[in-house]
Amino acid sequence: QPVIVGSGPAGLFCALRLVQYGFNPLILEAGEDIGQRGDDVDKLMNEGILNTSSNVQFGLGGAGTFSDGKLRTRIKSPLKDYVLERFVEFGAQREILIEAKPHIGTDKLRGIISSIKEYLESRGAVFRFSSPLTNILLEGGRVAGAVVKESEVINCRDIFLCIGNAARKTFAMVEKAGVLTEAKPISVGVRVEHGKEIIDRYNYGKYAGNRFLPTSDMTLTYKDISGRGVYTFCSCPGGYVINSSTENGGLCVNGMSYSDRGNSITNSAFVVNVTPKDYPGDSPLGGIRFQQAIERKAFAAGGGDYRAPIMTMSDFLGVKGEGSIEPTIRPGYRYTDINEVTPEIIAKPLKNAFSEFNRRIEGFSSGLLTACETRTSSPVRILRDSETCESVNTKGLYPAGEGAGYAGGIMSSAVDGVRCADMMVKKYEGS
C-alpha cells in the first residue's frame, strides 16, 4: 500500500492515478477534512484564533482550495488535459477545457475536492486526517516505513511526499533524515488591492465596463536597478485578501476569489525575487528562516492578534492620495509603516516598481498594501532523479508537487502527482 503524504492537488491526483492502476493508497493529511477545515478557517477570520494544523494552507485540498482556484499553467505536459477532464468529471464547469485562463473559484472547488475524496474512498483509498508524517524509516538507502504522530509505524515501500510549501516541520524532518535537499529561490512582497474598475480600465481601455468582458486581472513586471525582478502573482479579480498564517506568532497573507468574482476590489501580490544568497546561513532551510523573520515582524506590526499590517499606496510612495479602499482582510487590520515590516531588499524594489506603475496606470496610487506575502512557492527543493522522480539518495521516496519544489499552483502540482504515480508503476512493471 503506497503512502501519500498530503491531500493537496499533487496528493489527490497521485491517488486518482494509483487507483486506476489498482492500488489502494493511504493518504496521510496533517490537517482536517474540508468541513472541519472550513470551520477552523472561519474561526481565524472571525475571532483571530489560529489552528496551526487546520487553516488556509493545511487540510484536504491544500492551499489552493481556499484561494482563487486558478487552473492556468505554463507547463507543456500532455497530462494537463487529463487533469482538466478529471476536474470536470468531479463537478467543474466544462468551460475550463477551452478557456485560456481557466478558473473554478474557492466556493466551487471545495465541493469538487469533496467529490474526489468520496470517489477515491469508493475505490479503496484510505484518508487519515490529523495524521502528520513525523519520520521516515530507511533501510539500506530506501524507504521501509512511515512514522505518524511520533509513534505509529506504517510499513511501506513507497512514500509520495505531496506536501505544500508551508510544511516546515516536514522539511526539517526530511533534512534531518538525510534526504538530500537544497534551498531554492522564492519571491516575497505584499498584497495590493485596487478598485476593479481601475484594473479593467487599464486592461480594456474604452471597453471597460462592457458586460460581455470578465473582470480582469493584473499582470505587471519590472526590472529593478538592483537587478531584482518585481512582478504580480496570483491576481484575484473581484476577490479578497485572506489571512493565510500557519504558525503561532507569524502572519502572512494570500488572495482568494469566488467563482463569480463579484467583489468590487481586485487584489494581486506584488513580489520581489529573493535567492538563497539572501538567506541567513547556508542551511537548506535558510529560506524558511528568511520567511519566518518577516512573518514575525508582520504579526507584531499588526498588533499580535492576527490583524494584518496595512498601508495606503500613496503613503508608501509619499505622493498625494486618490481615494481609499476598505481593506478586505480578516479578522482585521492595523495601519502601520510597511517599510518597517519588509527588509530593504524587498521594500526598495517594490517602491521603485510602484512608482513606475503609478506613472503608467491611472489610479494606481489609490491602492492599499497588506503585508506580507511570503508563501509564493517552496523555499526548499527535495532533490529527485529527473527520470524516475525518486529522491536522488532515498529509493521509494517520491517528492512531488509544489512543496517538494517541482510545481507552482494547482495544475502543475496535479500533473506532477500523476507523473510520480506513473513512475512508481513503471518501476514495478520492470521488476
VENZINOR-V103676 format. One record per residue. RES is the residue in three letters. NEAR is the number of other C-alpha atoms within 12 Angstrom. Layout:
res;near
RES;NEAR
RES;NEAR
//
This chain:
res;near
GLN;24
PRO;38
VAL;45
ILE;51
VAL;54
GLY;53
SER;57
GLY;56
PRO;50
ALA;49
GLY;54
LEU;56
PHE;48
CYS;49
ALA;49
LEU;45
ARG;36
LEU;35
VAL;29
GLN;21
TYR;22
GLY;18
PHE;27
ASN;25
PRO;38
LEU;37
ILE;48
LEU;41
GLU;42
ALA;41
GLY;42
GLU;34
ASP;36
ILE;38
GLY;21
GLN;22
ARG;34
GLY;29
ASP;22
ASP;30
VAL;37
ASP;25
LYS;23
LEU;31
MET;31
ASN;20
GLU;18
GLY;30
ILE;27
LEU;33
ASN;32
THR;31
SER;33
SER;40
ASN;42
VAL;48
GLN;47
PHE;46
GLY;51
LEU;50
GLY;49
GLY;48
ALA;52
GLY;46
THR;43
PHE;45
SER;42
ASP;44
GLY;43
LYS;40
LEU;40
ARG;30
THR;27
ARG;17
ILE;21
LYS;13
SER;18
PRO;16
LEU;25
LYS;31
ASP;24
TYR;23
VAL;36
LEU;35
GLU;22
ARG;31
PHE;38
VAL;26
GLU;19
PHE;25
GLY;22
ALA;32
GLN;23
ARG;18
GLU;18
ILE;28
LEU;24
ILE;17
GLU;16
ALA;13
LYS;21
PRO;26
HIS;43
ILE;41
GLY;34
THR;35
ASP;26
LYS;29
LEU;39
ARG;36
GLY;27
ILE;30
ILE;42
SER;28
SER;26
ILE;37
LYS;32
GLU;22
TYR;24
LEU;32
GLU;23
SER;15
ARG;23
GLY;23
ALA;33
VAL;28
PHE;36
ARG;28
PHE;30
SER;28
SER;34
PRO;36
LEU;41
THR;31
ASN;33
ILE;44
LEU;34
LEU;26
GLU;18
GLY;11
GLY;21
ARG;26
VAL;31
ALA;25
GLY;29
ALA;41
VAL;27
VAL;27
LYS;21
GLU;16
SER;16
GLU;17
VAL;19
ILE;29
ASN;21
CYS;26
ARG;28
ASP;39
ILE;47
PHE;54
LEU;54
CYS;50
ILE;54
GLY;50
ASN;43
ALA;44
ALA;42
ARG;36
LYS;25
THR;37
PHE;41
ALA;30
MET;25
VAL;36
GLU;26
LYS;18
ALA;23
GLY;24
VAL;36
LEU;31
THR;33
GLU;29
ALA;34
LYS;33
PRO;31
ILE;38
SER;35
VAL;48
GLY;47
VAL;55
ARG;51
VAL;51
GLU;50
HIS;47
GLY;40
LYS;38
GLU;33
ILE;34
ILE;39
ASP;32
ARG;25
TYR;28
ASN;24
TYR;21
GLY;17
LYS;12
TYR;17
ALA;20
GLY;20
ASN;15
ARG;9
PHE;10
LEU;16
PRO;24
THR;36
SER;36
ASP;38
MET;37
THR;24
LEU;27
THR;24
TYR;26
LYS;21
ASP;25
ILE;15
SER;20
GLY;17
ARG;28
GLY;29
VAL;37
TYR;33
THR;34
PHE;37
CYS;43
SER;42
CYS;46
PRO;44
GLY;36
GLY;41
TYR;42
VAL;49
ILE;46
ASN;51
SER;51
SER;45
THR;39
GLU;29
ASN;22
GLY;26
GLY;35
LEU;46
CYS;49
VAL;51
ASN;47
GLY;50
MET;45
SER;40
TYR;29
SER;29
ASP;22
ARG;31
GLY;21
ASN;25
SER;27
ILE;39
THR;40
ASN;48
SER;44
ALA;45
PHE;46
VAL;46
VAL;42
ASN;35
VAL;33
THR;26
PRO;27
LYS;19
ASP;28
TYR;28
PRO;19
GLY;15
ASP;18
SER;25
PRO;33
LEU;35
GLY;32
GLY;39
ILE;39
ARG;26
PHE;36
GLN;43
GLN;34
ALA;25
ILE;38
GLU;40
ARG;33
LYS;31
ALA;44
PHE;39
ALA;29
ALA;34
GLY;37
GLY;24
GLY;23
ASP;30
TYR;42
ARG;41
ALA;48
PRO;45
ILE;41
MET;38
THR;38
MET;38
SER;26
ASP;27
PHE;34
LEU;32
GLY;17
VAL;18
LYS;18
GLY;21
GLU;21
GLY;18
SER;23
ILE;30
GLU;25
PRO;35
THR;36
ILE;40
ARG;36
PRO;31
GLY;27
TYR;35
ARG;28
TYR;24
THR;28
ASP;27
ILE;39
ASN;33
GLU;24
VAL;39
THR;39
PRO;28
GLU;21
ILE;30
ILE;40
ALA;34
LYS;28
PRO;35
LEU;44
LYS;35
ASN;30
ALA;35
PHE;42
SER;25
GLU;22
PHE;31
ASN;29
ARG;15
ARG;17
ILE;25
GLU;23
GLY;30
PHE;38
SER;36
SER;35
GLY;42
LEU;44
LEU;51
THR;54
ALA;58
CYS;54
GLU;44
THR;48
ARG;48
THR;43
SER;40
SER;39
PRO;44
VAL;45
ARG;40
ILE;44
LEU;33
ARG;30
ASP;22
SER;18
GLU;16
THR;26
CYS;37
GLU;35
SER;33
VAL;24
ASN;27
THR;35
LYS;33
GLY;41
LEU;44
TYR;48
PRO;53
ALA;51
GLY;48
GLU;41
GLY;49
ALA;47
GLY;38
TYR;40
ALA;33
GLY;36
GLY;38
ILE;48
MET;44
SER;38
SER;48
ALA;47
VAL;44
ASP;47
GLY;47
VAL;41
ARG;40
CYS;45
ALA;46
ASP;31
MET;30
MET;34
VAL;26
LYS;17
LYS;18
TYR;15
GLU;10
GLY;8
SER;7
//
